[in-house]
Amino acid sequence: MSGTSTYVPKSALGRWLEARLPILGLMHSSFVAFPVPRNLNYLWTFGAILSFMLIAQIVTGIVLAMHYVPSAAMAFASVEHIMRDVNYGWLIRYLHTNGASMFFLAAYIHMFRGIYYGSYKAPREVLWILGVILYLLMMATAFLGYVLPWGSMSFAGATVITSLFTAIPLVGGGIAHWLWGGYAVGDPTLNRFYSLHYLLPFMIAGVVGLHVWAVHVTGQNNPDGVEVENVERDTMAFTPYATIKDVFALSLFLILYAWFVFYIPNYLLDADNSVVANPLSTPAHIVPEWYLLPFYAILRAIPSKLIGVLAPFAAIVLLALLPWLDTSPVKSAKYRPLFRFFFWVFVACCVGLGYLGSQEVSDATTLASRILTFGYFAFLVVVLPLLGLIEKTRPMPASIADAVLAKKGEASAPSVSS
């Protein structure tokens, strides 16, 4: 699906390089001439936003790593040193901490868009699975990074989450001891987490490369879920049409990002983490960052420790299996009225679990968490397979061009007044 490159170097040096390493021609065919469906909306701009946020996180993370000390005795003080003594250290740290939240916000919108429009269906199964792998890597990287400031919540969160591995029969204890570097969370744990937190973003960048490659092999999905039949009628060049849309959406997203960084930089941070870690003092209410709260709610909703540990992983594995769980041949929710209803119920379950994960444990919150956990899994393993058998879908357009022309016809049709 990559566009045919028309790139011709103007200089002799450019022609010499292109004949030996055609990297500029590859970039031209992938990001200039690449054909994209004519009917893409602004929900398709979050791929570009995520790419920008990944680069921003890597760059700010490298700068922070120059001043951070991965030692239980010095980690908290080194973060304070960055904030107070390093030139613009406060800005780099706030860009990094709030950037993680912006990264996940864009990722969640990107994922829900993919589910709504059926972007996981053939021929894009591998593309979707790579996206789920990226999500897992993001979660791991975020958790490891949350521990590094070595504040009170960092230490408590590391202790709680790593201790969960001990519930796994036979190998759980060994995994926990390897993560700890001993028999409890301490200095070796921090060193391990720092190394992994530095490594994983580059692994994410590698998988992103595979993800983009998969997009260029299968082509992008679109709001109508209709495959490209005629390249001339159904598509347009990525640049300038999609590029301008991506730049505009990214500009709006950066305004939100800047608002958090410059006006409410600590809004998404836990106050308990501004106190140095103390093994003898545990925060009254231990919670992870907001983007991990739904899975924390699932974990707390299940009384069995082993099943409680496995359930959040199962919740993500089932997302990877969506191409086979959804049995309907129709991709887009625009033509699936029943699916559209249950999709928004599913979104409500995810948001509700996120809220409940932030609340203190009580009989009411535990009951609500169990109901929403049931709703989450029921959507994936019961509703989706059944909808493919019983749902009556709306008629679909014959092509992307027909869908675009029909939409323009509706927009330009004169209104009839009574």
C-alpha positions as a Markdown table, in Angstrom:
| # | Residue | x | y | z |
|---|---|---|---|---|
| 1 | Met | 0.0 | 0.0 | 0.0 |
| 2 | Ser | 3.0 | 2.4 | 0.1 |
| 3 | Gly | 2.7 | 5.0 | -2.5 |
| 4 | Thr | 4.9 | 4.9 | -5.6 |
| 5 | Ser | 7.8 | 7.2 | -5.0 |
| 6 | Thr | 8.4 | 10.1 | -7.5 |
| 7 | Tyr | 11.3 | 11.4 | -5.5 |
| 8 | Val | 14.2 | 12.4 | -7.7 |
| 9 | Pro | 17.2 | 14.0 | -6.0 |
| 10 | Lys | 18.3 | 17.3 | -7.4 |
| 11 | Ser | 21.9 | 17.3 | -6.4 |
| 12 | Ala | 24.6 | 14.9 | -7.6 |
| 13 | Leu | 25.3 | 13.9 | -4.0 |
| 14 | Gly | 21.6 | 13.1 | -3.5 |
| 15 | Arg | 21.5 | 11.0 | -6.6 |
| 16 | Trp | 24.7 | 9.2 | -5.5 |
| 17 | Leu | 23.2 | 8.4 | -2.1 |
| 18 | Glu | 19.8 | 7.4 | -3.5 |
| 19 | Ala | 21.5 | 4.9 | -5.8 |
| 20 | Arg | 23.2 | 3.3 | -2.8 |
| 21 | Leu | 20.9 | 3.9 | 0.1 |
| 22 | Pro | 17.4 | 5.0 | -1.1 |
| 23 | Ile | 16.3 | 6.2 | 2.4 |
| 24 | Leu | 14.9 | 9.5 | 1.1 |
| 25 | Gly | 12.9 | 7.7 | -1.5 |
| 26 | Leu | 11.6 | 5.3 | 1.2 |
| 27 | Met | 10.5 | 8.3 | 3.3 |
| 28 | His | 8.9 | 9.9 | 0.3 |
| 29 | Ser | 6.8 | 6.8 | -0.6 |
| 30 | Ser | 5.9 | 6.2 | 3.1 |
| 31 | Phe | 5.1 | 9.8 | 4.3 |
| 32 | Val | 4.4 | 11.8 | 1.2 |
| 33 | Ala | 3.0 | 9.7 | -1.6 |
| 34 | Phe | 1.5 | 7.1 | 0.7 |
| 35 | Pro | -2.3 | 6.8 | -0.2 |
| 36 | Val | -4.7 | 7.4 | 2.7 |
| 37 | Pro | -8.5 | 6.9 | 2.5 |
| 38 | Arg | -10.5 | 10.1 | 1.6 |
| 39 | Asn | -12.9 | 9.7 | 4.5 |
| 40 | Leu | -10.5 | 9.8 | 7.4 |
| 41 | Asn | -11.6 | 12.0 | 10.3 |
| 42 | Tyr | -9.6 | 13.6 | 13.1 |
| 43 | Leu | -9.7 | 10.4 | 15.2 |
| 44 | Trp | -7.0 | 9.1 | 12.8 |
| 45 | Thr | -4.6 | 11.9 | 13.9 |
| 46 | Phe | -3.7 | 10.2 | 17.2 |
| 47 | Gly | -1.1 | 8.0 | 15.6 |
| 48 | Ala | 0.9 | 11.1 | 14.8 |
| 49 | Ile | 0.2 | 12.5 | 18.2 |
| 50 | Leu | 1.5 | 9.3 | 19.8 |
| 51 | Ser | 4.6 | 9.4 | 17.7 |
| 52 | Phe | 5.4 | 12.9 | 18.8 |
| 53 | Met | 4.7 | 12.0 | 22.5 |
| 54 | Leu | 7.1 | 9.0 | 22.3 |
| 55 | Ile | 9.9 | 11.2 | 21.0 |
| 56 | Ala | 9.2 | 13.8 | 23.6 |
| 57 | Gln | 9.3 | 11.2 | 26.4 |
| 58 | Ile | 12.5 | 9.7 | 25.1 |
| 59 | Val | 14.2 | 13.1 | 24.8 |
| 60 | Thr | 13.1 | 14.4 | 28.2 |
| 61 | Gly | 13.9 | 11.0 | 29.8 |
| 62 | Ile | 17.5 | 11.0 | 28.5 |
| 63 | Val | 18.0 | 14.5 | 29.9 |
| 64 | Leu | 16.6 | 13.4 | 33.3 |
| 65 | Ala | 18.8 | 10.3 | 33.3 |
| 66 | Met | 21.9 | 12.6 | 33.1 |
| 67 | His | 21.1 | 13.9 | 36.6 |
| 68 | Tyr | 19.2 | 11.1 | 38.3 |
| 69 | Val | 20.9 | 8.8 | 40.8 |
| 70 | Pro | 19.5 | 5.3 | 40.9 |
| 71 | Ser | 20.2 | 4.8 | 44.6 |
| 72 | Ala | 17.7 | 4.3 | 47.4 |
| 73 | Ala | 19.8 | 6.8 | 49.5 |
| 74 | Met | 20.1 | 9.4 | 46.7 |
| 75 | Ala | 17.1 | 9.0 | 44.3 |
| 76 | Phe | 14.7 | 11.3 | 46.0 |
| 77 | Ala | 17.4 | 14.0 | 46.6 |
| 78 | Ser | 18.5 | 13.7 | 42.9 |
| 79 | Val | 14.9 | 14.5 | 41.8 |
| 80 | Glu | 14.9 | 17.5 | 44.1 |
| 81 | His | 18.3 | 18.5 | 42.6 |
| 82 | Ile | 16.8 | 18.4 | 39.1 |
| 83 | Met | 13.8 | 20.5 | 40.2 |
| 84 | Arg | 15.8 | 23.1 | 42.0 |
| 85 | Asp | 19.4 | 23.3 | 40.7 |
| 86 | Val | 19.4 | 22.1 | 37.1 |
| 87 | Asn | 18.7 | 24.8 | 34.5 |
| 88 | Tyr | 15.1 | 24.2 | 33.4 |
| 89 | Gly | 15.2 | 20.9 | 35.2 |
| 90 | Trp | 11.7 | 21.6 | 36.6 |
| 91 | Leu | 10.4 | 22.0 | 33.0 |
| 92 | Ile | 12.0 | 18.8 | 31.8 |
| 93 | Arg | 10.6 | 16.9 | 34.7 |
| 94 | Tyr | 7.1 | 18.3 | 34.3 |
| 95 | Leu | 7.2 | 17.6 | 30.6 |
| 96 | His | 8.2 | 14.0 | 31.3 |
| 97 | Thr | 5.7 | 13.3 | 34.1 |
| 98 | Asn | 2.7 | 15.0 | 32.5 |
| 99 | Gly | 3.9 | 13.6 | 29.1 |
| 100 | Ala | 3.2 | 10.1 | 30.4 |
| 101 | Ser | -0.4 | 11.0 | 31.1 |
| 102 | Met | -0.8 | 12.7 | 27.7 |
| 103 | Phe | 0.8 | 9.6 | 26.1 |
| 104 | Phe | -1.8 | 7.3 | 27.7 |
| 105 | Leu | -4.7 | 9.7 | 27.0 |
| 106 | Ala | -3.8 | 9.7 | 23.3 |
| 107 | Ala | -3.3 | 5.9 | 23.4 |
| 108 | Tyr | -6.7 | 5.2 | 25.0 |
| 109 | Ile | -8.5 | 7.4 | 22.4 |
| 110 | His | -6.5 | 5.6 | 19.6 |
| 111 | Met | -7.5 | 2.2 | 21.0 |
| 112 | Phe | -11.2 | 3.0 | 21.5 |
| 113 | Arg | -11.3 | 4.4 | 18.0 |
| 114 | Gly | -9.8 | 1.2 | 16.7 |
| 115 | Ile | -12.4 | -0.9 | 18.5 |
| 116 | Tyr | -15.3 | 1.4 | 17.4 |
| 117 | Tyr | -14.3 | 1.3 | 13.7 |
| 118 | Gly | -13.2 | -2.4 | 13.7 |
| 119 | Ser | -9.5 | -1.6 | 12.9 |
| 120 | Tyr | -8.6 | -5.0 | 14.4 |
| 121 | Lys | -10.3 | -7.0 | 11.7 |
| 122 | Ala | -8.8 | -8.7 | 8.6 |
| 123 | Pro | -6.4 | -7.9 | 7.1 |
| 124 | Arg | -5.1 | -5.9 | 10.1 |
| 125 | Glu | -4.9 | -8.5 | 12.8 |
| 126 | Val | -1.1 | -8.3 | 13.2 |
| 127 | Leu | -1.3 | -4.5 | 13.2 |
| 128 | Trp | -3.8 | -4.7 | 16.1 |
| 129 | Ile | -1.7 | -7.2 | 18.0 |
| 130 | Leu | 1.4 | -5.0 | 17.7 |
| 131 | Gly | -0.7 | -2.2 | 19.1 |
| 132 | Val | -1.6 | -4.3 | 22.2 |
| 133 | Ile | 2.0 | -5.2 | 22.6 |
| 134 | Leu | 2.8 | -1.5 | 22.6 |
| 135 | Tyr | 0.2 | -0.9 | 25.2 |
| 136 | Leu | 1.7 | -3.6 | 27.5 |
| 137 | Leu | 5.2 | -2.0 | 27.0 |
| 138 | Met | 3.8 | 1.4 | 27.8 |
| 139 | Met | 2.2 | 0.1 | 31.0 |
| 140 | Ala | 5.4 | -1.6 | 32.1 |
| 141 | Thr | 7.5 | 1.5 | 31.4 |
| 142 | Ala | 5.1 | 3.8 | 33.2 |
| 143 | Phe | 5.0 | 1.6 | 36.3 |
| 144 | Leu | 8.8 | 1.4 | 36.4 |
| 145 | Gly | 9.1 | 5.2 | 36.0 |
| 146 | Tyr | 6.6 | 5.8 | 38.8 |
| 147 | Val | 9.0 | 4.0 | 41.2 |
| 148 | Leu | 12.1 | 6.0 | 40.3 |
| 149 | Pro | 11.4 | 9.2 | 42.4 |
| 150 | Trp | 11.5 | 6.9 | 45.4 |
| 151 | Gly | 8.7 | 8.8 | 47.2 |
| 152 | Ser | 6.4 | 7.2 | 49.7 |
| 153 | Met | 3.8 | 6.2 | 47.0 |
| 154 | Ser | 6.6 | 4.9 | 44.7 |
| 155 | Phe | 7.9 | 2.6 | 47.4 |
| 156 | Ala | 4.5 | 1.4 | 48.5 |
| 157 | Gly | 3.4 | 0.8 | 44.9 |
| 158 | Ala | 6.5 | -1.1 | 44.0 |
| 159 | Thr | 6.1 | -3.3 | 47.1 |
| 160 | Val | 2.4 | -4.1 | 46.4 |
| 161 | Ile | 2.7 | -4.8 | 42.7 |
| 162 | Thr | 5.9 | -6.9 | 42.8 |
| 163 | Ser | 4.5 | -8.9 | 45.7 |
| 164 | Leu | 1.6 | -10.0 | 43.5 |
| 165 | Phe | 4.0 | -12.2 | 41.5 |
| 166 | Thr | 4.4 | -14.4 | 44.6 |
| 167 | Ala | 0.8 | -15.6 | 44.0 |
| 168 | Ile | 1.9 | -17.4 | 40.8 |
| 169 | Pro | 2.6 | -21.1 | 41.6 |
| 170 | Leu | 6.2 | -22.4 | 41.3 |
| 171 | Val | 7.8 | -19.5 | 39.5 |
| 172 | Gly | 6.2 | -16.5 | 41.2 |
| 173 | Gly | 8.6 | -16.3 | 44.1 |
| 174 | Gly | 11.6 | -16.4 | 41.8 |
| 175 | Ile | 10.2 | -13.6 | 39.7 |
| 176 | Ala | 9.6 | -11.5 | 42.7 |
| 177 | His | 13.0 | -12.1 | 44.1 |
| 178 | Trp | 14.6 | -11.3 | 40.8 |
| 179 | Leu | 12.7 | -8.0 | 40.6 |
| 180 | Trp | 13.6 | -7.1 | 44.2 |
| 181 | Gly | 17.2 | -8.2 | 43.8 |
| 182 | Gly | 16.8 | -9.7 | 47.3 |
| 183 | Tyr | 14.0 | -10.4 | 49.6 |
| 184 | Ala | 12.3 | -7.0 | 49.7 |
| 185 | Val | 12.1 | -3.8 | 47.7 |
| 186 | Gly | 15.3 | -1.9 | 48.1 |
| 187 | Asp | 18.4 | -0.4 | 46.4 |
| 188 | Pro | 18.8 | -3.4 | 44.0 |
| 189 | Thr | 15.1 | -3.0 | 43.0 |
| 190 | Leu | 15.6 | 0.6 | 42.1 |
| 191 | Asn | 18.6 | -0.2 | 40.0 |
| 192 | Arg | 16.7 | -2.8 | 38.1 |
| 193 | Phe | 13.7 | -0.6 | 37.6 |
| 194 | Tyr | 15.9 | 2.3 | 36.4 |
| 195 | Ser | 17.7 | 0.0 | 33.8 |
| 196 | Leu | 14.4 | -1.4 | 32.5 |
| 197 | His | 12.7 | 2.0 | 32.4 |
| 198 | Tyr | 15.6 | 3.4 | 30.3 |
| 199 | Leu | 15.5 | 0.3 | 28.0 |
| 200 | Leu | 11.8 | -0.2 | 27.3 |
| 201 | Pro | 11.2 | 3.1 | 25.5 |
| 202 | Phe | 13.6 | 2.1 | 22.8 |
| 203 | Met | 11.9 | -1.3 | 22.6 |
| 204 | Ile | 8.6 | 0.7 | 22.2 |
| 205 | Ala | 10.2 | 2.7 | 19.3 |
| 206 | Gly | 11.2 | -0.6 | 17.6 |
| 207 | Val | 7.7 | -2.0 | 17.9 |
| 208 | Val | 6.3 | 1.3 | 16.6 |
| 209 | Gly | 8.4 | 0.8 | 13.5 |
| 210 | Leu | 6.8 | -2.6 | 13.0 |
| 211 | His | 3.4 | -1.0 | 13.7 |
| 212 | Val | 4.0 | 1.6 | 11.0 |
| 213 | Trp | 5.3 | -1.0 | 8.6 |
| 214 | Ala | 2.2 | -3.1 | 9.1 |
| 215 | Val | 0.0 | 0.0 | 8.4 |
| 216 | His | 1.9 | 0.5 | 5.1 |
| 217 | Val | 1.4 | -3.1 | 4.1 |
| 218 | Thr | -2.4 | -3.3 | 4.7 |
| 219 | Gly | -3.3 | 0.3 | 4.4 |
| 220 | Gln | -5.3 | 2.3 | 6.9 |
| 221 | Asn | -8.8 | 1.4 | 8.0 |
| 222 | Asn | -11.4 | 4.2 | 7.7 |
| 223 | Pro | -14.7 | 5.3 | 9.3 |
| 224 | Asp | -16.8 | 3.3 | 6.9 |
| 225 | Gly | -14.7 | 0.1 | 7.1 |
| 226 | Val | -14.7 | -0.2 | 3.4 |
| 227 | Glu | -11.4 | -1.4 | 1.7 |
| 228 | Val | -9.8 | 0.6 | -1.0 |
| 229 | Glu | -11.0 | -0.5 | -4.4 |
| 230 | Asn | -9.8 | 2.3 | -6.7 |
| 231 | Val | -6.7 | 4.1 | -5.5 |
| 232 | Glu | -7.4 | 7.2 | -7.7 |
| 233 | Arg | -11.0 | 7.6 | -6.4 |
| 234 | Asp | -10.8 | 6.3 | -2.9 |
| 235 | Thr | -7.5 | 7.7 | -1.7 |
| 236 | Met | -5.4 | 10.9 | -1.6 |
| 237 | Ala | -1.7 | 11.5 | -0.9 |
| 238 | Phe | -0.6 | 11.5 | 2.8 |
| 239 | Thr | 1.1 | 14.8 | 2.2 |
| 240 | Pro | -0.2 | 17.5 | 2.3 |
| 241 | Tyr | -3.8 | 16.3 | 3.0 |
| 242 | Ala | -3.3 | 14.0 | 6.1 |
| 243 | Thr | -0.2 | 15.9 | 7.2 |
| 244 | Ile | -2.0 | 19.2 | 7.6 |
| 245 | Lys | -4.8 | 17.5 | 9.6 |
| 246 | Asp | -2.2 | 15.8 | 11.8 |
| 247 | Val | -0.3 | 19.1 | 12.4 |
| 248 | Phe | -3.6 | 20.9 | 13.3 |
| 249 | Ala | -4.7 | 18.1 | 15.7 |
| 250 | Leu | -1.2 | 17.9 | 17.3 |
| 251 | Ser | -1.2 | 21.7 | 17.8 |
| 252 | Leu | -4.5 | 21.4 | 19.8 |
| 253 | Phe | -3.2 | 18.5 | 21.8 |
| 254 | Leu | 0.0 | 20.4 | 22.6 |
| 255 | Ile | -2.1 | 23.2 | 24.0 |
| 256 | Leu | -3.7 | 20.8 | 26.5 |
| 257 | Tyr | -0.2 | 19.4 | 27.3 |
| 258 | Ala | 1.2 | 22.8 | 27.9 |
| 259 | Trp | -1.7 | 23.7 | 30.1 |
| 260 | Phe | -0.9 | 20.8 | 32.4 |
| 261 | Val | 2.8 | 21.5 | 32.4 |
| 262 | Phe | 2.7 | 25.3 | 33.1 |
| 263 | Tyr | -0.5 | 25.7 | 35.1 |
| 264 | Ile | -1.3 | 22.5 | 37.0 |
| 265 | Pro | 1.9 | 20.4 | 36.8 |
| 266 | Asn | 1.2 | 18.5 | 40.0 |
| 267 | Tyr | -2.5 | 17.9 | 39.4 |
| 268 | Leu | -1.9 | 14.3 | 38.2 |
| 269 | Leu | 0.8 | 13.5 | 40.7 |
| 270 | Asp | 0.1 | 12.0 | 44.2 |
| 271 | Ala | 0.9 | 14.2 | 47.1 |
| 272 | Asp | 2.3 | 11.2 | 49.1 |
| 273 | Asn | 5.0 | 10.9 | 46.5 |
| 274 | Ser | 6.5 | 14.2 | 47.5 |
| 275 | Val | 7.6 | 12.6 | 50.8 |
| 276 | Val | 10.8 | 10.4 | 50.7 |
| 277 | Ala | 10.2 | 6.7 | 50.9 |
| 278 | Asn | 10.1 | 5.1 | 54.4 |
| 279 | Pro | 9.7 | 1.3 | 54.7 |
| 280 | Leu | 8.2 | 2.0 | 58.2 |
| 281 | Ser | 5.5 | 4.4 | 57.0 |
| 282 | Thr | 2.9 | 3.3 | 54.4 |
| 283 | Pro | 0.4 | 5.7 | 52.7 |
| 284 | Ala | -3.1 | 5.3 | 53.9 |
| 285 | His | -4.5 | 4.8 | 50.4 |
| 286 | Ile | -2.2 | 3.2 | 47.8 |
| 287 | Val | -3.2 | 3.9 | 44.2 |
| 288 | Pro | -1.3 | 3.7 | 40.9 |
| 289 | Glu | -1.3 | 6.5 | 38.2 |
| 290 | Trp | -4.8 | 7.2 | 36.7 |
| 291 | Tyr | -4.0 | 5.3 | 33.5 |
| 292 | Leu | -3.5 | 2.0 | 35.4 |
| 293 | Leu | -6.6 | 2.4 | 37.7 |
| 294 | Pro | -9.0 | 0.3 | 35.7 |
| 295 | Phe | -6.8 | -2.8 | 36.0 |
| 296 | Tyr | -6.1 | -2.0 | 39.7 |
| 297 | Ala | -9.9 | -2.0 | 40.2 |
| 298 | Ile | -10.2 | -5.4 | 38.5 |
| 299 | Leu | -7.3 | -6.7 | 40.7 |
| 300 | Arg | -9.1 | -5.5 | 43.9 |
| 301 | Ala | -12.5 | -6.8 | 42.8 |
| 302 | Ile | -11.5 | -10.5 | 42.8 |
| 303 | Pro | -11.1 | -12.1 | 46.3 |
| 304 | Ser | -8.7 | -14.8 | 45.0 |
| 305 | Lys | -5.1 | -13.5 | 45.0 |
| 306 | Leu | -4.0 | -15.7 | 42.0 |
| 307 | Ile | -7.1 | -15.0 | 39.9 |
| 308 | Gly | -6.9 | -11.3 | 40.9 |
| 309 | Val | -3.3 | -11.2 | 39.5 |
| 310 | Leu | -4.3 | -13.1 | 36.3 |
| 311 | Ala | -7.5 | -11.1 | 35.6 |
| 312 | Pro | -5.8 | -7.8 | 34.6 |
| 313 | Phe | -3.4 | -9.7 | 32.3 |
| 314 | Ala | -6.4 | -11.6 | 30.8 |
| 315 | Ala | -8.1 | -8.3 | 30.2 |
| 316 | Ile | -5.3 | -7.2 | 28.0 |
| 317 | Val | -4.8 | -10.6 | 26.3 |
| 318 | Leu | -8.5 | -10.6 | 25.3 |
| 319 | Leu | -8.0 | -7.3 | 23.6 |
| 320 | Ala | -5.3 | -8.9 | 21.5 |
| 321 | Leu | -7.8 | -11.6 | 20.6 |
| 322 | Leu | -10.5 | -9.2 | 19.4 |
| 323 | Pro | -10.0 | -10.1 | 15.7 |
| 324 | Trp | -11.3 | -13.5 | 16.5 |
| 325 | Leu | -13.7 | -12.7 | 19.3 |
| 326 | Asp | -15.7 | -10.3 | 17.0 |
| 327 | Thr | -17.4 | -12.6 | 14.5 |
| 328 | Ser | -19.2 | -9.9 | 12.5 |
| 329 | Pro | -17.9 | -9.3 | 8.9 |
| 330 | Val | -18.8 | -5.6 | 9.2 |
| 331 | Lys | -16.1 | -3.4 | 10.6 |
| 332 | Ser | -17.5 | 0.0 | 11.4 |
| 333 | Ala | -19.9 | 0.7 | 14.2 |
| 334 | Lys | -21.6 | 3.2 | 11.9 |
| 335 | Tyr | -23.4 | 0.2 | 10.3 |
| 336 | Arg | -23.7 | -1.9 | 13.5 |
| 337 | Pro | -26.4 | -0.4 | 15.8 |
| 338 | Leu | -26.3 | -3.1 | 18.5 |
| 339 | Phe | -22.5 | -3.1 | 18.6 |
| 340 | Arg | -22.5 | 0.7 | 18.9 |
| 341 | Phe | -24.7 | 0.5 | 22.0 |
| 342 | Phe | -22.6 | -2.2 | 23.7 |
| 343 | Phe | -19.4 | -0.4 | 22.8 |
| 344 | Trp | -20.5 | 2.7 | 24.8 |
| 345 | Val | -21.5 | 0.4 | 27.7 |
| 346 | Phe | -18.0 | -1.1 | 27.4 |
| 347 | Val | -16.4 | 2.4 | 27.5 |
| 348 | Ala | -18.6 | 3.2 | 30.6 |
| 349 | Cys | -17.3 | 0.1 | 32.3 |
| 350 | Cys | -13.7 | 1.1 | 31.6 |
| 351 | Val | -14.2 | 4.6 | 32.9 |
| 352 | Gly | -16.2 | 3.4 | 35.9 |
| 353 | Leu | -13.4 | 0.9 | 36.8 |
| 354 | Gly | -10.9 | 3.8 | 36.6 |
| 355 | Tyr | -12.9 | 5.8 | 39.0 |
| 356 | Leu | -13.4 | 2.9 | 41.4 |
| 357 | Gly | -9.7 | 2.1 | 41.3 |
| 358 | Ser | -9.0 | 5.5 | 42.8 |
| 359 | Gln | -11.4 | 5.1 | 45.7 |
| 360 | Glu | -10.8 | 3.5 | 49.0 |
| 361 | Val | -11.9 | -0.1 | 49.4 |
| 362 | Ser | -15.5 | -0.6 | 50.8 |
| 363 | Asp | -18.3 | -3.0 | 50.4 |
| 364 | Ala | -20.0 | -0.6 | 47.9 |
| 365 | Thr | -16.9 | 0.0 | 45.7 |
| 366 | Thr | -16.0 | -3.7 | 45.7 |
| 367 | Leu | -19.5 | -4.7 | 44.6 |
| 368 | Ala | -19.5 | -2.0 | 41.9 |
| 369 | Ser | -16.0 | -3.1 | 40.7 |
| 370 | Arg | -17.2 | -6.7 | 40.4 |
| 371 | Ile | -20.2 | -5.6 | 38.3 |
| 372 | Leu | -18.1 | -3.5 | 36.0 |
| 373 | Thr | -15.4 | -6.2 | 35.8 |
| 374 | Phe | -18.1 | -8.7 | 34.7 |
| 375 | Gly | -19.3 | -6.1 | 32.1 |
| 376 | Tyr | -15.8 | -5.7 | 30.7 |
| 377 | Phe | -15.2 | -9.4 | 30.2 |
| 378 | Ala | -18.8 | -10.1 | 29.1 |
| 379 | Phe | -18.4 | -7.6 | 26.3 |
| 380 | Leu | -15.3 | -9.3 | 25.0 |
| 381 | Val | -16.1 | -13.0 | 25.4 |
| 382 | Val | -20.0 | -13.1 | 25.2 |
| 383 | Val | -21.4 | -10.0 | 23.5 |
| 384 | Leu | -18.9 | -9.7 | 20.6 |
| 385 | Pro | -19.2 | -13.4 | 19.5 |
| 386 | Leu | -23.1 | -13.3 | 19.7 |
| 387 | Leu | -23.5 | -10.0 | 17.9 |
| 388 | Gly | -21.9 | -11.5 | 14.8 |
| 389 | Leu | -24.7 | -14.1 | 14.7 |
| 390 | Ile | -27.8 | -12.0 | 15.6 |
| 391 | Glu | -27.0 | -8.4 | 14.7 |
| 392 | Lys | -28.8 | -6.9 | 11.6 |
| 393 | Thr | -26.4 | -4.4 | 10.1 |
| 394 | Arg | -27.2 | -1.3 | 8.0 |
| 395 | Pro | -26.4 | -1.3 | 4.2 |
| 396 | Met | -22.8 | -0.3 | 3.6 |
| 397 | Pro | -21.5 | 1.9 | 0.7 |
| 398 | Ala | -20.0 | 0.2 | -2.2 |
| 399 | Ser | -16.7 | 2.2 | -2.0 |
| 400 | Ile | -15.0 | 4.9 | 0.0 |
| 401 | Ala | -15.7 | 7.4 | -2.8 |
| 402 | Asp | -19.4 | 6.6 | -2.7 |
| 403 | Ala | -19.4 | 7.1 | 1.1 |
| 404 | Val | -17.7 | 10.5 | 0.7 |
| 405 | Leu | -20.0 | 11.6 | -2.2 |
| 406 | Ala | -23.1 | 10.5 | -0.2 |
| 407 | Lys | -22.0 | 12.5 | 2.8 |
| 408 | Lys | -21.3 | 15.6 | 0.7 |
| 409 | Gly | -24.7 | 15.1 | -1.0 |
| 410 | Glu | -26.4 | 15.0 | 2.5 |
| 411 | Ala | -24.5 | 18.1 | 3.6 |
| 412 | Ser | -25.5 | 20.1 | 0.5 |
| 413 | Ala | -29.0 | 18.9 | 0.2 |
| 414 | Pro | -31.6 | 21.8 | 0.8 |
| 415 | Ser | -33.6 | 21.6 | 3.9 |
| 416 | Val | -37.4 | 21.2 | 3.6 |
| 417 | Ser | -39.4 | 23.4 | 6.0 |
| 418 | Ser | -42.9 | 22.7 | 6.9 |
